Amino acid sequence: MRALAIMALMAPGFAPMAAAAQEWTPPEGCEGFLTVQQRGCMMSNHYTCEGDPEGHQWRVDFIEDGPVFASRINEETEWVESLSLFSQTRTTLGETPDPANFTELLETGIDTYDFTTVDQDGIETRYRGADVLTGEEVEISGVPLQVMTYTAEVDGPEGRSRSEGVNYVSEEWRLFLPGTSTTIAEDGTAGEERDNTPVQLIQPGEPGFFADTPIYDCGVSDASFVQE
């Protein structure tokens, strides 16, 4: 199982990669295709693995201290499974009354979704929302990305919250790249704001591909995003 392979790479209890390392190696049988250096001192490595269903892909997120979060999506960008590398919590896709549909988003400009995730203790979280293409396009490292806004309502063990923000869509790689986000509590109080807008998209053979350290806006480690 790739999830277990990734946990093994991180070592028990989440042991970050050595600071001296320059490159991160994915699990055996996997091949990287993209590194994303982002604002907010975050970085992601994206890769695919032999033996996974066609169209599935992984990403591992890094902060200054090392890798902290891993997830797998399918060809329609449904969230298949995720791993918090701090808590060693594994979450998988549950019921999907309205599955995420990347194809529909590209064809119509909007995609609604309604699904649940379940952790290893059986605790469910429900996500309902919509992704909407704005019609705008940006170019980062020579790669065209469509701009997308989203709103999501989350019902979890700690109550209900809402998040909204901007993401970036790659039709070529069939994935979303994070941008800006705001979390809003059930009482309407605005909470955490994040800016993880992509700064560099690094492909195989280019300097910095599959690095193990973020480089933008760093200085203070912040792992708060791993609750995703």
ZADREN-802165 format. One record per residue: residue number from 1; residue in one letter; x, y, z of N, C-alpha, C, CB in turn. Coordinates in Angstrom, 3 decimals, decimal comma. Glycine has a CB too. Layout:
<rs>
  drenvex  guti       n_X       n_Y       n_Z      ca_X      ca_Y      ca_Z       c_X       c_Y       c_Z      cb_X      cb_Y      cb_Z
      NUM     a         X         Y         Z         X         Y         Z         X         Y         Z         X         Y         Z
...
</rs>
This chain:
<rs>
  drenvex  guti       n_X       n_Y       n_Z      ca_X      ca_Y      ca_Z       c_X       c_Y       c_Z      cb_X      cb_Y      cb_Z
        1     m     0,850    -1,197     0,000     0,000     0,000     0,000     0,884     1,246     0,000    -0,961     0,006     1,234
        2     r     0,581     2,189    -0,917     1,412     3,391    -1,031     1,369     4,232     0,232     0,967     4,228    -2,215
        3     a     0,222     4,244     0,923     0,118     5,032     2,144     1,146     4,570     3,167    -1,296     4,935     2,728
        4     l     1,251     3,254     3,319     2,207     2,721     4,282     3,635     2,976     3,830     1,980     1,227     4,487
        5     a     3,860     2,921     2,522     5,199     3,196     2,009     5,617     4,621     2,316     5,259     2,946     0,507
        6     i     4,686     5,556     2,177     5,000     6,954     2,468     5,276     7,137     3,948     3,855     7,873     2,023
        7     m     4,452     6,520     4,801     4,688     6,635     6,232     6,070     6,083     6,590     3,591     5,896     7,019
        8     a     6,459     4,991     5,928     7,774     4,413     6,197     8,881     5,378     5,808     7,943     3,090     5,449
        9     l     8,686     6,095     4,701     9,693     7,070     4,282     9,856     8,178     5,304     9,325     7,664     2,934
       10     m     8,756     8,544     5,962     8,811     9,650     6,909     9,371     9,226     8,262     7,434    10,242     7,091
       11     a     9,392     7,912     8,531     9,876     7,345     9,783     8,831     7,465    10,873    11,163     8,029    10,216
       12     p     8,864     6,574    11,880     7,851     6,576    12,932     7,763     7,908    13,657     8,138     5,482    13,925
       13     g     6,537     8,323    13,937     6,320     9,534    14,709     6,633    10,801    13,961     7,125     9,490    15,935
       14     f     6,751    10,703    12,639     7,123    11,824    11,765     8,516    12,353    12,078     6,108    12,952    11,895
       15     a     9,476    11,810    11,420    10,856    12,303    11,516    11,175    13,019    10,220    11,880    11,137    11,788
       16     p    11,322    14,360    10,240    11,606    15,102     9,016    12,899    14,650     8,360    11,674    16,581     9,308
       17     m    12,991    14,891     7,050    14,210    14,573     6,321    15,365    15,433     6,848    14,011    14,791     4,796
       18     a    16,550    14,944     6,738    17,709    15,676     7,255    17,844    17,018     6,549    19,000    14,849     7,083
       19     a    18,226    18,028     7,299    18,307    19,376     6,759    19,318    19,474     5,622    18,669    20,352     7,856
       20     a    20,313    18,589     5,620    21,356    18,660     4,612    20,903    18,100     3,263    22,577    17,918     5,091
       21     a    19,811    17,347     3,249    19,344    16,729     2,016    18,896    17,793     1,025    18,199    15,750     2,302
       22     q    19,092    17,495    -0,262    18,727    18,431    -1,308    17,556    17,939    -2,134    19,903    18,689    -2,198
       23     e    17,284    16,648    -2,093    16,266    16,076    -2,952    15,461    15,038    -2,186    16,897    15,455    -4,202
       24     w    14,144    15,026    -2,451    13,273    14,056    -1,795    12,983    12,915    -2,754    11,956    14,719    -1,319
       25     t    12,987    11,700    -2,243    12,777    10,524    -3,083    11,408     9,920    -2,801    13,888     9,478    -2,847
       26     p    10,560     9,741    -3,819     9,233     9,145    -3,600     9,358     7,652    -3,327     8,315     9,386    -4,820
       27     p     8,268     6,993    -2,919     8,323     5,551    -2,669     8,754     4,783    -3,923     6,956     5,045    -2,187
       28     e     9,245     3,569    -3,717     9,676     2,723    -4,831     8,513     2,482    -5,791    10,232     1,377    -4,310
       29     g     8,798     2,552    -7,077     7,759     2,342    -8,077     6,985     3,591    -8,422     6,816     1,306    -7,608
       30     c     7,419     4,742    -7,908     6,732     6,007    -8,166     7,653     6,957    -8,922     6,258     6,654    -6,844
       31     e     7,064     7,862    -9,686     7,835     8,794   -10,497     7,278    10,206   -10,372     7,841     8,353   -11,962
       32     g     8,140    11,153   -10,051     7,727    12,540    -9,902     7,507    13,231   -11,229     8,745    13,293    -9,111
       33     f     6,554    14,188   -11,225     6,335    14,960   -12,445     6,273    16,468   -12,194     5,060    14,507   -13,110
       34     l     6,204    16,908   -10,921     6,075    18,338   -10,669     6,461    18,677    -9,236     4,649    18,804   -10,955
       35     t     7,199    19,769    -9,087     7,443    20,384    -7,783     6,861    21,793    -7,814     8,978    20,408    -7,434
       36     v     6,117    22,151    -6,770     5,488    23,467    -6,690     6,036    24,194    -5,477     3,938    23,352    -6,615
       37     q     6,781    25,271    -5,712     7,226    26,150    -4,635     6,177    27,249    -4,466     8,649    26,756    -4,936
       38     q     5,687    27,419    -3,232     4,552    28,294    -2,967     4,903    29,380    -1,951     3,368    27,477    -2,469
       39     r     4,073    30,388    -1,904     4,150    31,371    -0,836     3,781    30,700     0,482     3,220    32,580    -1,123
       40     g     4,047    31,393     1,578     3,680    30,848     2,877     4,595    29,735     3,348     2,283    30,347     2,831
       41     c     5,804    29,659     2,773     6,782    28,648     3,167     6,224    27,238     3,043     7,242    28,893     4,590
       42     m     5,657    26,962     1,868     5,162    25,624     1,569     5,692    25,167     0,224     3,625    25,591     1,581
       43     m     5,792    23,868     0,076     6,236    23,257    -1,164     5,565    21,905    -1,310     7,776    23,117    -1,201
       44     s     5,252    21,511    -2,552     4,622    20,214    -2,794     5,356    19,477    -3,903     3,133    20,386    -3,157
       45     n     5,528    18,178    -3,706     6,030    17,297    -4,748     4,898    16,392    -5,221     7,233    16,460    -4,238
       46     h     4,707    16,299    -6,530     3,618    15,521    -7,130     4,192    14,355    -7,917     2,740    16,410    -8,045
       47     y     3,547    13,195    -7,813     4,072    12,015    -8,492     2,974    10,970    -8,709     5,229    11,409    -7,687
       48     t     3,252    10,018    -9,590     2,352     8,896    -9,841     3,083     7,603    -9,504     1,855     8,888   -11,320
       49     c     2,304     6,541    -9,271     2,888     5,272    -8,840     2,354     4,101    -9,652     2,614     5,042    -7,362
       50     e     3,252     3,195    -9,991     2,848     1,954   -10,627     1,924     1,196    -9,677     4,085     1,093   -11,013
       51     g     0,907     0,564   -10,236     0,000    -0,224    -9,411    -1,221     0,541    -8,954     0,722    -0,741    -8,224
       52     d    -1,159     1,885    -8,947    -2,356     2,675    -8,645    -3,284     2,660    -9,861    -1,977     4,144    -8,255
       53     p    -4,578     2,873    -9,656    -5,483     2,978   -10,798    -5,058     4,109   -11,733    -6,922     3,203   -10,319
       54     e    -5,363     3,963   -13,009    -4,998     4,977   -13,985    -5,592     6,332   -13,606    -5,464     4,563   -15,385
       55     g    -4,785     7,375   -13,721    -5,246     8,727   -13,412    -5,043     9,151   -11,979    -6,671     8,844   -13,737
       56     h    -4,664     8,220   -11,099    -4,427     8,584    -9,704    -3,053     9,238    -9,574    -4,531     7,339    -8,782
       57     q    -2,956    10,183    -8,655    -1,678    10,846    -8,411    -1,570    11,260    -6,949    -1,517    12,072    -9,329
       58     w    -0,330    11,379    -6,482    -0,015    11,728    -5,106     0,642    13,099    -5,036     0,893    10,670    -4,481
       59     r     0,546    13,698    -3,861     1,367    14,865    -3,549     1,810    14,754    -2,098     0,588    16,202    -3,804
       60     v     2,988    15,288    -1,815     3,474    15,412    -0,437     3,814    16,872    -0,197     4,721    14,488    -0,174
       61     d     3,280    17,435     0,895     3,500    18,841     1,242     4,630    18,958     2,266     2,199    19,479     1,798
       62     f     5,418    20,012     2,109     6,582    20,238     2,971     6,517    21,632     3,590     7,897    20,066     2,172
       63     i     6,969    21,728     4,826     7,295    22,999     5,458     8,798    22,990     5,710     6,478    23,221     6,795
       64     e     9,319    23,987     6,418    10,769    24,044     6,641    11,304    22,812     7,354    11,119    25,276     7,441
       65     d    10,511    22,230     8,257    10,966    21,092     9,046    10,894    19,770     8,301    10,163    20,996    10,295
       66     g    10,252    19,753     7,139    10,154    18,508     6,396     8,745    18,228     5,915    10,633    17,369     7,239
       67     p     8,486    17,001     5,439     7,164    16,640     4,921     6,142    16,524     6,041     7,237    15,326     4,147
       68     v     4,920    16,986     5,771     3,897    16,987     6,823     2,557    16,414     6,386     3,690    18,379     7,314
       69     f     2,313    16,298     5,089     0,989    15,868     4,643     1,122    15,199     3,280    -0,001    17,072     4,576
       70     a     0,395    14,103     3,085     0,374    13,414     1,797    -1,058    13,104     1,429     1,222    12,120     1,835
       71     s    -1,362    13,140     0,130    -2,718    12,811    -0,304    -2,698    12,212    -1,698    -3,615    14,054    -0,275
       72     r    -3,750    11,445    -1,991    -3,927    10,837    -3,305    -5,276    11,244    -3,861    -3,806     9,296    -3,231
       73     i    -5,309    11,622    -5,133    -6,558    11,944    -5,816    -6,697    11,043    -7,031    -6,604    13,444    -6,229
       74     n    -7,943    10,937    -7,540    -8,150    10,171    -8,764    -8,226    11,115    -9,956    -9,432     9,315    -8,667
       75     e    -8,560    10,586   -11,131    -8,522    11,389   -12,355    -9,549    12,521   -12,367    -8,748    10,501   -13,549
       76     e   -10,573    12,435   -11,506   -11,558    13,511   -11,401   -11,278    14,409   -10,210   -12,960    12,935   -11,294
       77     t   -10,114    14,271    -9,624    -9,623    15,032    -8,471   -10,383    14,731    -7,192    -9,702    16,504    -8,759
       78     e   -11,076    13,592    -7,132   -11,673    13,180    -5,857   -10,547    12,865    -4,865   -12,616    11,936    -6,049
       79     w   -10,781    13,234    -3,616    -9,817    13,030    -2,539    -9,913    11,575    -2,081   -10,076    14,018    -1,346
       80     v    -9,041    10,693    -2,554    -9,132     9,264    -2,287    -8,631     8,914    -0,893    -8,348     8,489    -3,325
       81     e    -7,488     9,437    -0,531    -6,957     9,202     0,816    -5,944    10,285     1,160    -6,306     7,793     0,921
       82     s    -5,725    10,486     2,446    -4,738    11,460     2,892    -4,082    10,971     4,168    -5,382    12,842     3,109
       83     l    -2,897    11,509     4,427    -2,107    11,115     5,581    -1,550    12,349     6,257    -0,974    10,160     5,175
       84     s    -1,902    12,541     7,525    -1,244    13,561     8,325     0,005    12,933     8,904    -2,182    14,120     9,450
       85     l     1,162    13,463     8,529     2,410    12,836     8,929     2,851    13,241    10,327     3,486    13,174     7,945
       86     f     2,164    14,211    10,946     2,401    14,524    12,353     1,665    13,527    13,247     1,953    15,969    12,673
       87     s     0,358    13,386    13,004    -0,460    12,544    13,873    -0,521    11,101    13,408    -1,851    13,100    13,961
       88     q     0,049    10,800    12,216    -0,036     9,470    11,625    -1,494     9,065    11,392     0,664     8,444    12,526
       89     t    -2,329    10,058    11,078    -3,745     9,815    10,830    -3,981     9,575     9,347    -4,596    10,996    11,326
       90     r    -4,670     8,489     9,027    -5,018     8,182     7,647    -6,520     8,381     7,464    -4,596     6,729     7,270
       91     t    -6,873     9,118     6,420    -8,273     9,410     6,120    -8,586     8,933     4,714    -8,575    10,927     6,266
       92     t    -9,744     8,307     4,533   -10,131     7,799     3,220   -11,495     8,365     2,823   -10,164     6,249     3,220
       93     l   -11,792     8,267     1,539   -13,056     8,760     1,004   -14,211     7,890     1,489   -13,018     8,794    -0,535
       94     g   -15,293     8,556     1,938   -16,487     7,846     2,381   -17,585     7,941     1,341   -16,976     8,400     3,715
       95     e   -18,798     8,285     1,784   -19,931     8,404     0,873   -19,763     9,639    -0,016   -21,260     8,480     1,664
       96     t   -20,244     9,533    -1,261   -20,098    10,636    -2,215   -21,427    10,903    -2,922   -18,990    10,319    -3,251
       97     p   -22,379    11,585    -2,255   -23,643    11,913    -2,908   -23,464    12,728    -4,190   -24,523    12,671    -1,950
       98     d   -22,432    13,570    -4,220   -22,141    14,380    -5,405   -20,630    14,417    -5,572   -22,740    15,836    -5,279
       99     p   -20,061    13,434    -6,281   -18,604    13,352    -6,394   -18,001    14,559    -7,108   -18,217    12,088    -7,126
      100     a   -16,795    14,936    -6,729   -16,052    15,951    -7,464   -15,846    15,461    -8,895   -14,686    16,261    -6,774
      101     n   -15,938    16,385    -9,862   -15,849    16,001   -11,269   -15,040    17,051   -12,024   -17,268    15,839   -11,895
      102     f   -13,762    16,771   -12,216   -12,863    17,710   -12,877   -13,265    17,936   -14,331   -11,426    17,204   -12,804
      103     t   -13,722    16,883   -14,978   -14,155    17,007   -16,375   -15,316    17,978   -16,498   -14,555    15,639   -16,941
      104     e   -16,274    17,874   -15,596   -17,424    18,776   -15,618   -16,994    20,222   -15,374   -18,456    18,349   -14,567
      105     l   -16,037    20,415   -14,475   -15,545    21,764   -14,211   -14,959    22,375   -15,477   -14,493    21,747   -13,091
      106     l   -14,144    21,619   -16,193   -13,526    22,143   -17,408   -14,563    22,402   -18,501   -12,464    21,174   -17,916
      107     e   -15,576    21,533   -18,583   -16,552    21,653   -19,670   -17,598    22,724   -19,420   -17,237    20,336   -19,887
      108     t   -17,986    22,928   -18,168   -19,092    23,842   -17,862   -18,668    25,070   -17,071   -20,152    23,112   -17,098
      109     g   -17,478    25,027   -16,462   -17,009    26,142   -15,654   -17,415    26,074   -14,202   -17,499    27,401   -16,226
      110     i   -18,183    25,035   -13,825   -18,603    24,905   -12,420   -18,755    23,428   -12,067   -19,941    25,667   -12,164
      111     d   -18,391    23,089   -10,846   -18,579    21,731   -10,354   -18,960    21,802    -8,882   -17,295    20,868   -10,561
      112     t   -20,074    21,188    -8,527   -20,476    21,074    -7,131   -20,031    19,726    -6,589   -22,005    21,249    -6,978
      113     y   -19,921    19,635    -5,268   -19,511    18,371    -4,672   -20,124    18,217    -3,281   -17,975    18,281    -4,597
      114     d   -20,266    16,968    -2,876   -20,795    16,612    -1,562   -20,235    15,226    -1,248   -22,394    16,635    -1,528
      115     f   -19,312    15,165    -0,277   -18,703    13,877     0,043   -18,281    13,857     1,511   -17,486    13,599    -0,879
      116     t   -17,981    12,672     2,002   -17,480    12,526     3,363   -16,115    11,849     3,326   -18,474    11,714     4,236
      117     t   -15,325    12,124     4,361   -14,089    11,390     4,591   -14,184    10,723     5,962   -12,840    12,334     4,501
      118     v   -13,470     9,603     6,108   -13,523     8,823     7,341   -12,103     8,502     7,778   -14,353     7,520     7,151
      119     d   -11,789     8,796     9,045   -10,442     8,459     9,509   -10,413     7,055    10,087    -9,958     9,473    10,557
      120     q    -9,224     6,623    10,549    -9,085     5,237    11,004    -9,882     4,942    12,264    -7,635     4,922    11,250
      121     d   -10,367     5,985    12,941   -11,208     5,789    14,123   -12,690     5,852    13,784   -10,880     6,829    15,177
      122     g   -13,019     5,968    12,502   -14,410     6,005    12,078   -15,058     7,377    12,164   -15,190     5,056    12,888
      123     i   -14,276     8,428    12,442   -14,826     9,783    12,547   -15,013    10,369    11,150   -13,899    10,696    13,402
      124     e   -16,236    10,839    10,864   -16,571    11,356     9,549   -16,524    12,883     9,507   -17,945    10,868     9,138
      125     t   -16,143    13,408     8,368   -16,212    14,837     8,074   -16,884    14,986     6,715   -14,784    15,508     8,088
      126     r   -17,838    15,926     6,631   -18,568    16,112     5,382   -18,172    17,435     4,729   -20,089    16,070     5,632
      127     y   -17,982    17,400     3,416   -17,603    18,573     2,634   -18,645    18,810     1,553   -16,193    18,397     2,009
      128     r   -19,183    20,021     1,517   -20,133    20,403     0,467   -19,727    21,760    -0,073   -21,602    20,433     1,004
      129     g   -19,727    21,900    -1,406   -19,323    23,173    -1,949   -19,358    23,215    -3,458   -17,968    23,506    -1,478
      130     a   -18,672    24,213    -4,004   -18,646    24,397    -5,448   -17,339    25,036    -5,872   -19,830    25,249    -5,910
      131     d   -16,827    24,588    -7,019   -15,665    25,182    -7,670   -16,146    25,894    -8,927   -14,581    24,100    -8,008
      132     v   -15,665    27,109    -9,144   -16,130    27,919   -10,278   -14,937    28,546   -10,992   -17,116    29,022    -9,803
      133     l   -14,798    28,277   -12,292   -13,761    28,924   -13,086   -14,160    30,366   -13,358   -13,521    28,163   -14,411
      134     t   -13,218    31,280   -13,185   -13,525    32,702   -13,367   -13,394    33,153   -14,818   -12,615    33,540   -12,496
      135     g   -12,754    32,351   -15,655   -12,471    32,765   -17,024   -11,120    33,428   -17,170   -13,533    33,695   -17,507
      136     e   -10,462    33,696   -16,032    -9,121    34,286   -16,064    -8,067    33,187   -16,188    -8,866    35,138   -14,794
      137     e    -6,919    33,567   -16,702    -5,799    32,643   -16,816    -4,518    33,355   -16,413    -5,686    32,081   -18,253
      138     v    -3,665    32,647   -15,690    -2,359    33,178   -15,322    -1,299    32,237   -15,858    -2,226    33,353   -13,778
      139     e    -0,075    32,724   -15,919     1,042    31,892   -16,355     2,110    31,915   -15,283     1,614    32,376   -17,715
      140     i     2,501    30,736   -14,825     3,549    30,599   -13,820     4,599    29,655   -14,365     2,979    30,085   -12,461
      141     s     5,837    30,109   -14,413     6,947    29,329   -14,970     6,627    28,842   -16,380     7,268    28,133   -14,064
      142     g     5,926    29,668   -17,132     5,588    29,327   -18,499     4,423    28,371   -18,654     6,756    28,752   -19,147
      143     v     3,774    28,020   -17,538     2,666    27,061   -17,561     1,349    27,810   -17,405     2,826    25,993   -16,439
      144     p     0,383    27,628   -18,309    -0,912    28,299   -18,165    -1,773    27,608   -17,102    -1,657    28,323   -19,517
      145     l    -2,382    28,418   -16,241    -3,266    27,916   -15,194    -4,557    28,723   -15,211    -2,584    27,991   -13,797
      146     q    -5,696    28,042   -15,077    -6,967    28,733   -14,983    -7,233    29,119   -13,529    -8,110    27,854   -15,538
      147     v    -7,843    30,274   -13,333    -8,164    30,752   -11,991    -9,538    30,225   -11,591    -8,127    32,307   -11,925
      148     m    -9,637    29,744   -10,378   -10,873    29,153    -9,883   -11,186    29,667    -8,478   -10,775    27,618    -9,884
      149     t   -12,421    30,045    -8,224   -12,858    30,355    -6,858   -13,608    29,158    -6,298   -13,753    31,633    -6,823
      150     y   -13,628    29,060    -4,992   -14,352    27,943    -4,378   -14,980    28,389    -3,061   -13,406    26,736    -4,145
      151     t   -16,039    27,702    -2,696   -16,633    27,808    -1,362   -16,894    26,392    -0,882   -17,959    28,669    -1,371
      152     a   -16,640    26,141     0,387   -16,825    24,802     0,937   -17,355    24,898     2,362   -15,502    24,005     0,903
      153     e   -18,367    24,116     2,640   -18,905    24,001     3,995   -18,438    22,675     4,571   -20,471    24,105     4,006
      154     v   -17,880    22,729     5,786   -17,291    21,542     6,397   -18,004    21,234     7,707   -15,775    21,737     6,633
      155     d   -18,530    20,011     7,823   -19,146    19,540     9,061   -18,267    18,441     9,639   -20,604    19,026     8,816
      156     g   -17,627    18,743    10,758   -16,723    17,784    11,365   -16,989    17,611    12,842   -15,302    18,205    11,151
      157     p   -16,133    16,870    13,523   -16,327    16,597    14,951   -16,281    17,853    15,814   -15,280    15,627    15,431
      158     e   -15,674    18,933    15,310   -15,589    20,174    16,086   -16,631    21,199    15,648   -14,197    20,773    15,960
      159     g   -17,592    20,774    14,836   -18,649    21,686    14,414   -18,555    22,023    12,946   -18,603    22,949    15,225
      160     r   -19,247    23,085    12,573   -19,324    23,484    11,167   -18,471    24,726    10,920   -20,789    23,750    10,757
      161     s   -17,845    24,760     9,766   -17,083    25,931     9,342   -17,236    26,075     7,836   -15,575    25,812     9,748
      162     r   -16,755    27,174     7,320   -16,815    27,421     5,884   -15,466    27,953     5,432   -17,958    28,420     5,525
      163     s   -15,056    27,556     4,264   -13,828    28,105     3,705   -14,112    28,609     2,302   -12,691    27,047     3,695
      164     e   -13,387    29,622     1,901   -13,532    30,174     0,567   -12,183    30,712     0,123   -14,619    31,284     0,530
      165     g   -11,994    30,772    -1,184   -10,713    31,268    -1,653   -10,523    31,085    -3,140    -9,608    30,592    -0,924
      166     v    -9,279    31,109    -3,541    -8,887    31,014    -4,941    -7,878    29,883    -5,098    -8,297    32,358    -5,450
      167     n    -8,111    29,034    -6,091    -7,146    28,007    -6,468    -6,780    28,183    -7,933    -7,712    26,585    -6,209
      168     y    -5,811    27,397    -8,380    -5,375    27,437    -9,771    -5,486    26,043   -10,365    -3,924    27,974    -9,890
      169     v    -5,963    25,965   -11,602    -6,307    24,696   -12,224    -5,369    24,401   -13,375    -7,756    24,704   -12,708
      170     s    -4,765    23,223   -13,335    -3,955    22,754   -14,460    -4,735    21,696   -15,220    -2,587    22,191   -13,976
      171     e    -5,119    22,023   -16,445    -5,817    21,038   -17,274    -4,863    19,920   -17,681    -6,424    21,710   -18,527
      172     e    -3,611    20,276   -17,966    -2,634    19,279   -18,404    -2,395    18,213   -17,348    -1,321    19,952   -18,756
      173     w    -2,182    18,644   -16,096    -1,875    17,695   -15,028    -3,114    17,231   -14,277    -0,904    18,312   -14,058
      174     r    -4,279    17,791   -14,590    -5,543    17,440   -13,933    -5,410    17,546   -12,410    -5,980    16,009   -14,332
      175     l    -5,079    18,745   -11,957    -4,987    18,977   -10,519    -5,240    20,441   -10,191    -3,615    18,548    -9,993
      176     f    -5,516    20,673    -8,922    -5,671    22,020    -8,373    -4,396    22,396    -7,635    -6,908    22,107    -7,426
      177     l    -3,986    23,647    -7,762    -2,885    24,179    -6,976    -3,452    25,234    -6,037    -1,762    24,774    -7,890
      178     p    -3,059    25,224    -4,767    -3,638    26,145    -3,793    -3,267    27,585    -4,073    -3,200    25,774    -2,405
      179     g    -4,120    28,496    -3,627    -3,863    29,926    -3,737    -4,098    30,582    -2,391    -4,753    30,571    -4,822
      180     t    -5,132    31,413    -2,310    -5,486    32,068    -1,053    -6,742    31,430    -0,468    -5,699    33,585    -1,266
      181     s    -6,857    31,448     0,841    -8,022    30,851     1,493    -8,325    31,556     2,807    -7,795    29,353     1,738
      182     t    -9,596    31,548     3,163   -10,061    32,086     4,440   -11,012    31,081     5,069   -10,756    33,473     4,255
      183     t   -10,844    30,824     6,351   -11,749    29,948     7,093   -12,697    30,803     7,916   -10,960    28,964     8,004
      184     i   -13,985    30,472     7,871   -15,015    31,247     8,571   -15,771    30,313     9,503   -15,994    31,940     7,562
      185     a   -15,849    30,676    10,776   -16,521    29,857    11,771   -18,031    29,881    11,575   -16,165    30,332    13,172
      186     e   -18,728    28,985    12,270   -20,178    28,877    12,135   -20,885    30,167    12,537   -20,695    27,722    12,975
      187     d   -20,295    30,929    13,470   -20,923    32,182    13,902   -20,591    33,352    12,979   -20,490    32,515    15,317
      188     g   -19,875    33,074    11,887   -19,549    34,113    10,923   -18,222    34,796    11,166   -20,613    35,127    10,917
      189     t   -17,525    34,412    12,218   -16,235    35,023    12,535   -15,156    34,524    11,579   -15,838    34,723    13,991
      190     a   -14,463    35,458    10,949   -13,376    35,082    10,052   -12,197    34,562    10,852   -12,948    36,273     9,181
      191     g   -11,647    33,470    10,401   -10,519    32,872    11,102    -9,241    32,980    10,316   -10,798    31,436    11,408
      192     e    -8,574    31,850    10,157    -7,262    31,845     9,538    -7,319    32,216     8,058    -6,624    30,490     9,703
      193     e    -6,377    33,038     7,636    -6,189    33,357     6,229    -4,832    32,829     5,796    -6,302    34,889     5,974
      194     r    -4,798    32,243     4,609    -3,553    31,670     4,117    -3,305    32,145     2,690    -3,591    30,125     4,181
      195     d    -2,034    32,249     2,334    -1,644    32,537     0,966    -0,539    31,558     0,575    -1,173    34,022     0,809
      196     n    -0,929    30,521    -0,147     0,016    29,522    -0,633     0,048    29,510    -2,163    -0,352    28,127    -0,093
      197     t    -0,074    30,719    -2,737    -0,070    30,872    -4,189     1,224    30,315    -4,795    -0,241    32,354    -4,570
      198     p     1,129    29,549    -5,880     2,334    29,027    -6,524     3,251    30,142    -7,017     1,955    28,124    -7,685
      199     v     4,546    29,964    -6,815     5,542    30,911    -7,305     6,368    30,280    -8,424     6,460    31,376    -6,155
      200     q     6,721    29,014    -8,261     7,486    28,287    -9,267     6,877    26,919    -9,506     8,950    28,149    -8,843
      201     l     6,776    26,529   -10,769     6,398    25,168   -11,150     7,628    24,542   -11,794     5,148    25,150   -12,131
      202     i     8,163    23,518   -11,141     9,449    22,949   -11,538     9,230    21,534   -12,057    10,454    22,951   -10,350
      203     q     9,679    21,274   -13,262     9,466    19,992   -13,914    10,766    19,188   -13,967     8,908    20,199   -15,325
      204     p    10,655    17,875   -14,278    11,854    17,019   -14,291    12,981    17,613   -15,129    11,504    15,634   -14,824
      205     g    14,185    17,553   -14,569    15,363    18,070   -15,256    15,671    19,514   -14,952    15,195    17,916   -16,709
      206     e    14,746    20,232   -14,313    14,973    21,635   -13,988    15,532    21,760   -12,573    13,667    22,446   -14,128
      207     p    16,344    22,790   -12,304    16,900    22,988   -10,960    15,791    23,112    -9,915    17,793    24,241   -10,929
      208     g    15,950    22,397    -8,821    14,966    22,453    -7,750    13,883    21,401    -7,839    14,338    23,780    -7,731
      209     f    13,903    20,567    -8,880    12,884    19,523    -9,000    13,030    18,500    -7,879    12,980    18,827   -10,370
      210     f    11,920    18,203    -7,231    11,840    17,285    -6,095    12,806    17,645    -4,980    12,107    15,876    -6,553
      211     a    12,892    18,954    -4,730    13,614    19,425    -3,542    12,858    18,981    -2,293    13,784    20,982    -3,563
      212     d    13,456    19,205    -1,135    12,787    18,815     0,106    12,545    20,000     1,028    13,605    17,768     0,830
      213     t    12,715    21,237     0,510    12,599    22,408     1,367    11,917    23,564     0,633    13,981    22,839     1,863
      214     p    10,901    24,183     1,227    10,311    25,380     0,619    11,269    26,556     0,725     8,968    25,726     1,289
      215     i    11,097    27,548    -0,151    12,063    28,655    -0,163    11,428    30,034    -0,081    12,892    28,579    -1,400
      216     y    10,103    30,144    -0,192     9,464    31,458    -0,204     8,732    31,735     1,111     8,488    31,561    -1,381
      217     d     8,920    32,933     1,657     8,248    33,389     2,882     8,594    32,528     4,082     6,746    33,398     2,683
      218     c     9,782    31,958     4,102    10,156    31,084     5,215    10,806    31,888     6,342    11,112    29,977     4,733
      219     g    10,971    31,207     7,469    11,552    31,851     8,641    10,936    31,328     9,911    11,382    33,350     8,566
      220     v     9,625    31,025     9,855     8,920    30,472    11,009     8,137    29,275    10,524     7,982    31,531    11,688
      221     s     8,380    28,099    11,093     7,664    26,902    10,694     6,201    27,031    11,066     8,277    25,657    11,340
      222     d     5,333    26,575    10,155     3,887    26,640    10,396     3,255    25,416     9,783     3,259    27,944     9,807
      223     a     2,772    24,527    10,649     2,170    23,292    10,163     0,655    23,293    10,345     2,779    22,098    10,878
      224     s     0,053    24,445    10,535    -1,376    24,492    10,841    -2,230    23,989     9,701    -1,784    25,893    11,189
      225     f    -1,722    24,018     8,485    -2,524    23,618     7,337    -2,755    22,123     7,294    -1,864    24,065     6,064
      226     v    -2,035    21,316     8,060    -2,098    19,874     7,899    -3,433    19,306     8,344    -0,986    19,220     8,668
      227     q    -4,314    20,087     8,940    -5,628    19,589     9,337    -6,527    19,386     8,140    -6,283    20,540    10,315
      228     e    -6,190    19,924     7,003    -6,933    19,916     5,756    -8,152    19,031     5,734    -6,054    19,512     4,682
</rs>
